[in-house]
C-alpha cells in the first residue's frame, strides 16, 4: 500500500469520525416538542443492525488483511448505521425529562465510543499489517514468516475484543429505559437499595455489655485493651457495640423510621409504575416535571436516611437526628402533593405515609426527652461547680 492509499484510508476514517462528532453536537440540544417522537424499539432494531455490522468488521480479519476497498466499504456502511442510530435516539427523547435523557445519552455514548475504538483499530491494524508485510519482503523468508505471524496474531486478538465491546453496547440498548416512568422508577430503586444498606447497618448496632462481677470486669478490661491494640479493623467492627440503654432506644426508634421510610419509597415506585399507560397521553409539560420532582424528593429523603445512620454512632448527634427527621417529614408531605397531582396516590401509599408519620412522632418525642435530660444534667453540673 502506497502513501496515497494510506492517506486515503486515514482520510476516510477522519471524515466519518468528524461527521459523527458534528451529529452529536447538533443533537446535544433538547429535542424540540415539534419533532415527531421516535420509538425506542426502532433504536434497538438499528442497534441490532450495527451489532451485525460490527461482526462483519471482525470477519474481515479472520484471514489475511482485507483489501482497502473492502475496508472502506465496510467503514461507510458501519458509520451510516451509526448515524441512523444517533438520529433515531434523538427523536426518541422528545418529551423526555432529564433522567430519561441521561439514561439514553449514556447508552448511546457507549455505542459511539466502542464503535470509534473498533474502527480506529481496524484501520490502524490494516496500515501496520501492510507496512510490516512490505518490510519483511526485504528480509529472509523464514524471518518474514515469524514476524508477520506474531504481528497478525496481535491484531487478530485485539479486533475481536473490540467487536465484543460493540456487541455489549448494542445489547445494552435493550435494557435502557424507554419511558420517563421507567427511568424515574429505576433511579428511585437505587435510593431504596441505599436505604436497605443503611437499615442493615442499623440492625447491627448493639448495646454496651453489662458488667458481670468485679473480677470478670477487670479481666475483660485487660483483655479488651490487649485486643484493641491488635488491629484497627477490630476497633472499627466494635464501633457500634457500646450504645447506652438510652442511645439504644433512640437507635431502635430510628431504625423503625428508616424501615417505614423504605416502605414509603417502595409504595411510591409502585404508584408511579401504575401510571405507565397514562404517560403517552399525559401533558408532558406537567407530567414529566412532577415525576422529576418526585425523584428529587426521594433522593433528598435518601440523603437524610444516610444522615440518620451516621448520627446514631456514639456520641449520638441529637440535633442532626432532629434535622433529618424534619426534612424527611417535609419531603414526604411534598411527595404526597405531587403524587396527588398525577392522580396516582394509592391506598397503600397513604397507609405507608401514615405509618411513617407515626414512627417520626415517636422518635421525635424520644429525642426531645433526651435533649431535655441532657439540658437538665448540664444545668445541674453548672450549679454544683
C-alpha positions as a Markdown table, in Angstrom:
| # | Residue | x | y | z |
|---|---|---|---|---|
| 1 | Unk | 0.0 | 0.0 | 0.0 |
| 2 | Unk | 1.4 | 3.3 | -1.1 |
| 3 | Unk | 1.5 | 6.6 | 0.7 |
| 4 | Unk | -1.5 | 7.8 | -1.3 |
| 5 | Unk | -3.6 | 4.8 | -0.3 |
| 6 | Unk | -2.6 | 5.1 | 3.3 |
| 7 | Unk | -3.7 | 8.8 | 3.4 |
| 8 | Unk | -6.9 | 7.9 | 1.6 |
| 9 | Unk | -7.8 | 5.3 | 4.2 |
| 10 | Unk | -7.0 | 7.5 | 7.2 |
| 11 | Unk | -8.8 | 10.4 | 5.5 |
| 12 | Unk | -11.9 | 8.4 | 5.1 |
| 13 | Unk | -11.8 | 7.4 | 8.7 |
| 14 | Unk | -11.3 | 11.0 | 9.8 |
| 15 | Unk | -14.2 | 12.1 | 7.7 |
| 16 | Unk | -16.5 | 9.6 | 9.2 |
| 17 | Unk | -15.4 | 10.4 | 12.7 |
| 18 | Unk | -15.9 | 14.1 | 12.1 |
| 19 | Unk | -19.4 | 13.6 | 10.7 |
| 20 | Unk | -20.4 | 11.6 | 13.8 |
| 21 | Unk | -18.9 | 14.3 | 16.1 |
| 22 | Unk | -20.8 | 17.0 | 14.2 |
| 23 | Unk | -24.0 | 15.0 | 14.5 |
| 24 | Unk | -23.5 | 14.5 | 18.2 |
| 25 | Unk | -23.0 | 18.3 | 18.7 |
| 26 | Unk | -26.1 | 19.1 | 16.7 |
| 27 | Unk | -28.2 | 16.6 | 18.6 |
| 28 | Unk | -26.8 | 17.6 | 22.0 |
| 29 | Unk | -29.7 | 20.1 | 22.4 |
| 30 | Unk | -33.0 | 19.1 | 23.9 |
| 31 | Unk | -35.3 | 17.6 | 21.2 |
| 32 | Unk | -38.0 | 20.0 | 20.1 |
| 33 | Unk | -41.5 | 19.1 | 21.0 |
| 34 | Unk | -42.5 | 19.8 | 17.4 |
| 35 | Unk | -40.3 | 16.8 | 16.3 |
| 36 | Unk | -42.1 | 13.6 | 15.7 |
| 37 | Unk | -41.3 | 11.3 | 18.7 |
| 38 | Unk | -39.5 | 8.1 | 17.7 |
| 39 | Unk | -39.9 | 4.7 | 19.2 |
| 40 | Unk | -37.1 | 3.2 | 21.3 |
| 41 | Unk | -37.9 | -0.1 | 19.5 |
| 42 | Unk | -36.5 | 1.4 | 16.3 |
| 43 | Unk | -33.3 | 2.3 | 18.2 |
| 44 | Unk | -33.0 | -1.2 | 19.4 |
| 45 | Unk | -33.5 | -2.5 | 15.9 |
| 46 | Unk | -30.8 | -0.2 | 14.5 |
| 47 | Unk | -28.6 | -1.4 | 17.3 |
| 48 | Unk | -29.1 | -4.9 | 16.1 |
| 49 | Unk | -28.1 | -3.9 | 12.6 |
| 50 | Unk | -25.0 | -2.3 | 14.0 |
| 51 | Unk | -24.3 | -5.4 | 16.0 |
| 52 | Unk | -24.2 | -7.4 | 12.8 |
| 53 | Unk | -22.1 | -4.8 | 11.0 |
| 54 | Unk | -19.5 | -5.0 | 13.8 |
| 55 | Unk | -19.5 | -8.7 | 13.3 |
| 56 | Unk | -18.6 | -8.0 | 9.6 |
| 57 | Unk | -15.7 | -5.9 | 10.7 |
| 58 | Unk | -14.4 | -8.8 | 12.8 |
| 59 | Unk | -14.9 | -11.2 | 9.9 |
| 60 | Unk | -12.6 | -9.1 | 7.7 |
| 61 | Unk | -9.8 | -10.0 | 9.9 |
| 62 | Unk | -10.4 | -13.8 | 10.1 |
| 63 | Unk | -7.9 | -14.4 | 7.3 |
| 64 | Unk | -5.4 | -12.2 | 5.6 |
| 65 | Unk | -5.5 | -8.4 | 5.9 |
| 66 | Unk | -8.6 | -7.1 | 3.9 |
| 67 | Unk | -8.3 | -5.0 | 0.7 |
| 68 | Unk | -8.5 | -1.3 | 1.1 |
| 69 | Unk | -11.8 | -1.1 | -0.9 |
| 70 | Unk | -13.4 | -3.8 | 1.3 |
| 71 | Unk | -12.4 | -1.9 | 4.4 |
| 72 | Unk | -13.6 | 1.4 | 3.1 |
| 73 | Unk | -17.0 | 0.0 | 2.1 |
| 74 | Unk | -17.4 | -1.7 | 5.5 |
| 75 | Unk | -16.5 | 1.5 | 7.2 |
| 76 | Unk | -19.0 | 3.5 | 5.2 |
| 77 | Unk | -21.8 | 1.1 | 5.9 |
| 78 | Unk | -20.9 | 1.0 | 9.6 |
| 79 | Unk | -20.9 | 4.8 | 10.1 |
| 80 | Unk | -24.1 | 5.2 | 8.1 |
| 81 | Unk | -25.8 | 2.8 | 10.5 |
| 82 | Unk | -24.3 | 4.6 | 13.5 |
| 83 | Unk | -25.5 | 7.9 | 12.1 |
| 84 | Unk | -29.0 | 6.5 | 11.8 |
| 85 | Unk | -28.8 | 5.2 | 15.4 |
| 86 | Unk | -28.0 | 8.7 | 16.6 |
| 87 | Unk | -30.9 | 10.3 | 14.7 |
| 88 | Unk | -33.4 | 7.7 | 16.0 |
| 89 | Unk | -32.2 | 8.0 | 19.5 |
| 90 | Unk | -32.5 | 11.8 | 19.4 |
| 91 | Unk | -36.1 | 11.6 | 18.2 |
| 92 | Unk | -36.9 | 9.1 | 21.0 |
| 93 | Unk | -36.0 | 11.8 | 23.5 |
| 94 | Unk | -39.0 | 14.0 | 22.5 |
| 95 | Unk | -40.9 | 14.6 | 25.8 |
| 96 | Unk | -38.1 | 13.0 | 27.8 |
| 97 | Unk | -37.1 | 14.5 | 31.2 |
| 98 | Unk | -33.5 | 14.9 | 32.4 |
| 99 | Unk | -33.5 | 11.4 | 34.0 |
| 100 | Unk | -34.6 | 9.6 | 30.8 |
| 101 | Unk | -32.4 | 11.8 | 28.6 |
| 102 | Unk | -29.4 | 11.0 | 30.8 |
| 103 | Unk | -30.0 | 7.2 | 30.5 |
| 104 | Unk | -30.3 | 7.4 | 26.7 |
| 105 | Unk | -27.2 | 9.6 | 26.5 |
| 106 | Unk | -25.1 | 7.1 | 28.5 |
| 107 | Unk | -26.3 | 4.1 | 26.4 |
| 108 | Unk | -25.7 | 5.8 | 23.1 |
| 109 | Unk | -22.3 | 7.1 | 24.2 |
| 110 | Unk | -21.2 | 3.6 | 24.9 |
| 111 | Unk | -22.1 | 2.5 | 21.4 |
| 112 | Unk | -20.3 | 5.5 | 19.9 |
| 113 | Unk | -17.2 | 5.2 | 22.0 |
| 114 | Unk | -16.9 | 1.4 | 21.3 |
| 115 | Unk | -17.5 | 2.0 | 17.6 |
| 116 | Unk | -14.8 | 4.6 | 17.4 |
| 117 | Unk | -12.3 | 2.3 | 19.1 |
| 118 | Unk | -13.2 | -0.6 | 16.8 |
| 119 | Unk | -12.9 | 1.4 | 13.5 |
| 120 | Unk | -9.7 | 3.1 | 14.6 |
| 121 | Unk | -8.1 | -0.2 | 15.5 |
| 122 | Unk | -9.3 | -1.7 | 12.2 |
| 123 | Unk | -7.6 | 1.0 | 10.1 |
| 124 | Unk | -4.5 | 1.0 | 12.3 |
| 125 | Unk | -4.3 | -2.8 | 12.1 |
| 126 | Unk | -4.5 | -2.7 | 8.3 |
| 127 | Unk | -1.9 | 0.0 | 8.0 |
| 128 | Unk | 0.5 | -1.7 | 10.4 |
| 129 | Unk | -0.1 | -5.2 | 8.8 |
| 130 | Unk | 0.6 | -4.0 | 5.3 |
| 131 | Unk | 3.7 | -1.9 | 6.3 |
| 132 | Unk | 5.1 | -4.9 | 8.1 |
| 133 | Unk | 4.5 | -7.1 | 5.1 |
| 134 | Unk | 6.3 | -4.8 | 2.8 |
| 135 | Unk | 9.2 | -4.5 | 5.2 |
| 136 | Unk | 9.5 | -8.3 | 5.5 |
| 137 | Unk | 9.9 | -8.7 | 1.8 |
| 138 | Unk | 13.4 | -7.2 | 2.3 |
| 139 | Unk | 14.3 | -9.8 | 4.8 |
| 140 | Unk | 14.8 | -13.5 | 4.8 |
| 141 | Unk | 11.7 | -15.7 | 4.1 |
| 142 | Unk | 11.8 | -17.5 | 7.5 |
| 143 | Unk | 12.2 | -14.3 | 9.5 |
| 144 | Unk | 9.3 | -12.9 | 7.5 |
| 145 | Unk | 7.0 | -15.7 | 8.4 |
| 146 | Unk | 7.8 | -15.4 | 12.2 |
| 147 | Unk | 7.4 | -11.6 | 12.2 |
| 148 | Unk | 4.2 | -11.5 | 10.2 |
| 149 | Unk | 2.6 | -14.3 | 12.2 |
| 150 | Unk | 3.2 | -12.6 | 15.6 |
| 151 | Unk | 2.1 | -9.2 | 14.2 |
| 152 | Unk | -1.1 | -10.6 | 12.7 |
| 153 | Unk | -1.9 | -12.5 | 15.9 |
| 154 | Unk | -1.7 | -9.3 | 17.9 |
| 155 | Unk | -4.3 | -7.5 | 15.8 |
| 156 | Unk | -6.5 | -10.6 | 15.4 |
| 157 | Unk | -6.7 | -10.7 | 19.2 |
| 158 | Unk | -7.5 | -7.0 | 19.7 |
| 159 | Unk | -10.1 | -6.6 | 17.0 |
| 160 | Unk | -12.4 | -9.5 | 18.2 |
| 161 | Unk | -12.2 | -7.9 | 21.7 |
| 162 | Unk | -13.4 | -4.6 | 20.4 |
| 163 | Unk | -16.1 | -6.2 | 18.4 |
| 164 | Unk | -17.3 | -7.8 | 21.6 |
| 165 | Unk | -17.3 | -4.4 | 23.3 |
| 166 | Unk | -19.6 | -3.1 | 20.5 |
| 167 | Unk | -21.8 | -6.1 | 20.9 |
| 168 | Unk | -22.2 | -5.4 | 24.6 |
| 169 | Unk | -23.0 | -1.7 | 24.0 |
| 170 | Unk | -25.6 | -2.6 | 21.4 |
| 171 | Unk | -27.2 | -5.3 | 23.6 |
| 172 | Unk | -27.4 | -2.8 | 26.5 |
| 173 | Unk | -29.8 | -0.7 | 24.4 |
| 174 | Unk | -32.4 | -3.3 | 25.1 |
| 175 | Unk | -32.0 | -2.6 | 28.9 |
| 176 | Unk | -32.2 | 1.2 | 28.5 |
| 177 | Unk | -35.4 | 2.7 | 29.9 |
| 178 | Unk | -37.8 | 3.8 | 27.1 |
| 179 | Unk | -40.1 | 5.9 | 29.2 |
| 180 | Unk | -39.8 | 8.6 | 31.8 |
| 181 | Unk | -41.6 | 6.5 | 34.4 |
| 182 | Unk | -39.3 | 3.5 | 33.9 |
| 183 | Unk | -36.2 | 5.8 | 34.2 |
| 184 | Unk | -37.5 | 7.5 | 37.3 |
| 185 | Unk | -38.5 | 4.2 | 38.8 |
| 186 | Unk | -35.0 | 2.8 | 38.3 |
| 187 | Unk | -33.5 | 5.8 | 39.9 |
| 188 | Unk | -35.8 | 5.5 | 42.9 |
| 189 | Unk | -34.9 | 1.9 | 43.2 |
| 190 | Unk | -31.3 | 2.9 | 43.7 |
| 191 | Unk | -32.5 | 5.1 | 46.5 |
| 192 | Unk | -34.3 | 2.2 | 48.1 |
| 193 | Unk | -31.2 | 0.0 | 47.7 |
| 194 | Unk | -29.1 | 2.5 | 49.6 |
| 195 | Unk | -31.7 | 2.7 | 52.3 |
| 196 | Unk | -31.6 | -1.1 | 52.7 |
| 197 | Unk | -27.9 | -0.8 | 53.3 |
| 198 | Unk | -28.4 | 1.8 | 56.0 |
| 199 | Unk | -31.1 | -0.3 | 57.6 |
| 200 | Unk | -28.9 | -3.3 | 57.7 |
| 201 | Unk | -26.1 | -1.3 | 59.4 |
| 202 | Unk | -28.6 | 0.0 | 61.9 |
| 203 | Unk | -29.8 | -3.5 | 62.8 |
| 204 | Unk | -26.2 | -4.4 | 63.6 |
| 205 | Unk | -25.9 | -1.8 | 66.4 |
| 206 | Unk | -25.6 | -3.4 | 69.8 |
| 207 | Unk | -25.8 | -2.1 | 73.4 |
| 208 | Unk | -22.8 | -1.9 | 75.7 |
| 209 | Unk | -22.0 | -5.2 | 77.5 |
| 210 | Unk | -23.1 | -5.1 | 81.2 |
| 211 | Unk | -20.6 | -5.8 | 84.0 |
| 212 | Unk | -20.6 | -9.3 | 85.5 |
| 213 | Unk | -18.6 | -9.0 | 88.7 |
| 214 | Unk | -15.5 | -7.0 | 89.5 |
| 215 | Unk | -13.1 | -9.8 | 88.7 |
| 216 | Unk | -14.6 | -10.6 | 85.3 |
| 217 | Unk | -14.8 | -6.9 | 84.6 |
| 218 | Unk | -11.1 | -6.4 | 85.3 |
| 219 | Unk | -10.2 | -9.4 | 83.3 |
| 220 | Unk | -12.4 | -8.4 | 80.3 |
| 221 | Unk | -11.0 | -4.9 | 80.6 |
| 222 | Unk | -7.4 | -6.2 | 80.4 |
| 223 | Unk | -8.2 | -8.5 | 77.5 |
| 224 | Unk | -10.1 | -5.7 | 75.8 |
| 225 | Unk | -7.1 | -3.4 | 76.0 |
| 226 | Unk | -4.9 | -6.1 | 74.6 |
| 227 | Unk | -7.3 | -6.9 | 71.7 |
| 228 | Unk | -7.8 | -3.2 | 70.9 |
| 229 | Unk | -4.2 | -2.9 | 70.0 |
| 230 | Unk | -4.2 | -5.9 | 67.6 |
| 231 | Unk | -5.8 | -4.1 | 64.6 |
| 232 | Unk | -7.7 | -1.1 | 63.5 |
| 233 | Unk | -10.3 | -3.4 | 61.9 |
| 234 | Unk | -11.4 | -4.8 | 65.3 |
| 235 | Unk | -12.0 | -1.3 | 66.6 |
| 236 | Unk | -14.0 | -0.4 | 63.5 |
| 237 | Unk | -16.1 | -3.5 | 63.9 |
| 238 | Unk | -17.0 | -2.7 | 67.5 |
| 239 | Unk | -17.7 | 1.0 | 66.8 |
| 240 | Unk | -21.5 | 0.5 | 67.3 |
| 241 | Unk | -21.3 | -2.0 | 70.1 |
| 242 | Unk | -21.1 | 0.4 | 73.0 |
| 243 | Unk | -24.5 | 2.2 | 73.0 |
| 244 | Unk | -26.1 | 3.1 | 76.3 |
| 245 | Unk | -29.7 | 1.9 | 77.0 |
| 246 | Unk | -30.9 | 5.4 | 76.2 |
| 247 | Unk | -28.9 | 5.5 | 72.9 |
| 248 | Unk | -30.1 | 2.0 | 72.0 |
| 249 | Unk | -33.7 | 3.1 | 72.4 |
| 250 | Unk | -33.1 | 6.0 | 70.0 |
| 251 | Unk | -31.4 | 3.6 | 67.6 |
| 252 | Unk | -34.3 | 1.3 | 67.6 |
| 253 | Unk | -36.8 | 4.1 | 67.0 |
| 254 | Unk | -34.6 | 5.5 | 64.3 |
| 255 | Unk | -34.5 | 2.0 | 62.7 |
| 256 | Unk | -38.3 | 2.0 | 62.7 |
| 257 | Unk | -38.3 | 5.3 | 60.9 |
| 258 | Unk | -35.9 | 4.1 | 58.2 |
| 259 | Unk | -37.9 | 0.9 | 57.8 |
| 260 | Unk | -41.1 | 3.0 | 57.4 |
| 261 | Unk | -39.4 | 5.4 | 55.0 |
| 262 | Unk | -38.2 | 2.5 | 52.9 |
| 263 | Unk | -41.8 | 1.2 | 52.7 |
| 264 | Unk | -42.9 | 4.7 | 51.5 |
| 265 | Unk | -40.3 | 4.7 | 48.7 |
| 266 | Unk | -41.4 | 1.2 | 47.6 |
| 267 | Unk | -45.0 | 2.2 | 47.5 |
| 268 | Unk | -44.1 | 5.4 | 45.6 |
| 269 | Unk | -42.4 | 3.3 | 43.0 |
| 270 | Unk | -45.5 | 1.1 | 42.7 |
| 271 | Unk | -47.7 | 4.1 | 42.4 |
| 272 | Unk | -45.8 | 5.8 | 39.6 |
| 273 | Unk | -45.4 | 2.5 | 37.8 |
| 274 | Unk | -49.2 | 2.2 | 37.7 |
| 275 | Unk | -49.2 | 5.4 | 35.7 |
| 276 | Unk | -47.2 | 3.8 | 32.8 |
| 277 | Unk | -50.2 | 3.5 | 30.5 |
| 278 | Unk | -51.1 | 7.2 | 31.0 |
| 279 | Unk | -47.7 | 8.6 | 30.1 |
| 280 | Unk | -48.2 | 8.5 | 26.4 |
| 281 | Unk | -51.3 | 10.6 | 26.6 |
| 282 | Unk | -50.4 | 12.8 | 29.5 |
| 283 | Unk | -49.5 | 16.5 | 29.3 |
| 284 | Unk | -45.7 | 16.4 | 29.1 |
| 285 | Unk | -45.3 | 20.0 | 30.4 |
| 286 | Unk | -46.7 | 19.0 | 33.8 |
| 287 | Unk | -46.4 | 15.2 | 33.9 |
| 288 | Unk | -42.7 | 14.9 | 33.5 |
| 289 | Unk | -41.7 | 17.8 | 35.9 |
| 290 | Unk | -43.9 | 16.1 | 38.6 |
| 291 | Unk | -42.1 | 12.8 | 38.1 |
| 292 | Unk | -38.7 | 14.5 | 38.2 |
| 293 | Unk | -39.8 | 16.4 | 41.4 |
| 294 | Unk | -40.8 | 13.0 | 43.0 |
| 295 | Unk | -37.4 | 11.6 | 42.2 |
| 296 | Unk | -35.6 | 14.7 | 43.6 |
| 297 | Unk | -37.7 | 14.4 | 46.8 |
| 298 | Unk | -36.9 | 10.7 | 47.1 |
| 299 | Unk | -33.2 | 11.4 | 46.7 |
| 300 | Unk | -33.4 | 14.1 | 49.4 |
| 301 | Unk | -35.0 | 11.6 | 51.7 |
| 302 | Unk | -32.3 | 9.1 | 50.9 |
| 303 | Unk | -29.7 | 11.6 | 51.9 |
| 304 | Unk | -31.4 | 12.2 | 55.2 |
| 305 | Unk | -31.6 | 8.5 | 55.9 |
| 306 | Unk | -27.8 | 8.4 | 55.4 |
| 307 | Unk | -27.6 | 11.2 | 58.0 |
| 308 | Unk | -29.7 | 9.2 | 60.4 |
| 309 | Unk | -27.4 | 6.2 | 60.1 |
| 310 | Unk | -24.3 | 8.3 | 60.6 |
| 311 | Unk | -25.7 | 10.1 | 63.6 |
| 312 | Unk | -26.5 | 7.0 | 65.6 |
| 313 | Unk | -22.9 | 6.1 | 66.5 |
| 314 | Unk | -21.8 | 7.4 | 69.9 |
| 315 | Unk | -21.9 | 10.1 | 70.8 |
| 316 | Unk | -25.2 | 10.4 | 69.1 |
| 317 | Unk | -25.9 | 13.7 | 67.4 |
| 318 | Unk | -29.4 | 14.6 | 68.6 |
| 319 | Unk | -29.6 | 17.9 | 66.7 |
| 320 | Unk | -28.6 | 16.1 | 63.5 |
| 321 | Unk | -31.2 | 13.4 | 64.1 |
| 322 | Unk | -33.9 | 16.1 | 64.6 |
| 323 | Unk | -33.0 | 18.0 | 61.5 |
| 324 | Unk | -33.0 | 14.8 | 59.4 |
| 325 | Unk | -36.5 | 13.6 | 60.5 |
| 326 | Unk | -37.9 | 17.1 | 60.0 |
| 327 | Unk | -36.6 | 17.1 | 56.4 |
| 328 | Unk | -37.9 | 13.5 | 55.9 |
| 329 | Unk | -41.4 | 14.6 | 57.1 |
| 330 | Unk | -41.4 | 17.7 | 54.9 |
| 331 | Unk | -40.3 | 15.8 | 51.8 |
| 332 | Unk | -42.9 | 13.1 | 52.4 |
| 333 | Unk | -45.6 | 15.7 | 52.5 |
| 334 | Unk | -44.4 | 17.2 | 49.3 |
| 335 | Unk | -44.3 | 13.8 | 47.6 |
| 336 | Unk | -47.9 | 13.3 | 48.6 |
| 337 | Unk | -48.9 | 16.6 | 47.0 |
| 338 | Unk | -47.0 | 15.8 | 43.7 |
| 339 | Unk | -48.5 | 12.3 | 43.6 |
| 340 | Unk | -52.0 | 13.7 | 44.0 |
| 341 | Unk | -51.3 | 16.0 | 41.0 |
| 342 | Unk | -50.6 | 12.9 | 39.0 |
| 343 | Unk | -53.7 | 11.2 | 40.4 |
| 344 | Unk | -51.5 | 8.3 | 41.3 |
| 345 | Unk | -51.8 | 8.2 | 45.1 |
| 346 | Unk | -52.8 | 4.7 | 46.1 |
| 347 | Unk | -54.3 | 3.5 | 49.3 |
| 348 | Unk | -51.2 | 1.5 | 50.2 |
| 349 | Unk | -49.1 | 4.6 | 49.7 |
| 350 | Unk | -51.3 | 6.6 | 52.0 |
| 351 | Unk | -51.0 | 3.8 | 54.7 |
| 352 | Unk | -47.2 | 3.8 | 54.3 |
| 353 | Unk | -47.2 | 7.6 | 54.9 |
| 354 | Unk | -49.4 | 7.3 | 57.9 |
| 355 | Unk | -47.0 | 4.6 | 59.4 |
| 356 | Unk | -44.0 | 6.8 | 58.7 |
| 357 | Unk | -45.6 | 9.8 | 60.4 |
| 358 | Unk | -46.3 | 7.6 | 63.5 |
| 359 | Unk | -42.7 | 6.5 | 63.6 |
| 360 | Unk | -41.4 | 10.0 | 63.2 |
| 361 | Unk | -43.5 | 11.3 | 66.1 |
| 362 | Unk | -42.3 | 8.5 | 68.4 |
| 363 | Unk | -38.7 | 9.3 | 67.5 |
| 364 | Unk | -39.2 | 13.0 | 67.8 |
| 365 | Unk | -40.7 | 12.6 | 71.3 |
| 366 | Unk | -37.7 | 10.4 | 72.4 |
| 367 | Unk | -35.2 | 12.9 | 71.0 |
| 368 | Unk | -37.0 | 15.8 | 72.9 |
| 369 | Unk | -36.8 | 13.8 | 76.1 |
| 370 | Unk | -33.2 | 13.0 | 75.6 |
| 371 | Unk | -32.5 | 16.7 | 74.8 |
| 372 | Unk | -34.3 | 17.8 | 77.9 |
| 373 | Unk | -32.4 | 15.3 | 80.1 |
| 374 | Unk | -29.0 | 16.5 | 78.7 |
| 375 | Unk | -30.0 | 20.1 | 79.3 |
| 376 | Unk | -31.0 | 19.3 | 82.9 |
| 377 | Unk | -27.8 | 17.5 | 83.5 |
| 378 | Unk | -25.8 | 20.4 | 82.2 |
| 379 | Unk | -27.6 | 22.8 | 84.5 |
| 380 | Unk | -27.0 | 20.6 | 87.5 |
| 381 | Unk | -23.3 | 20.4 | 86.7 |
| 382 | Unk | -23.1 | 24.2 | 86.5 |
| 383 | Unk | -24.9 | 24.5 | 89.8 |
| 384 | Unk | -22.5 | 22.1 | 91.5 |
| 385 | Unk | -19.5 | 23.9 | 90.1 |
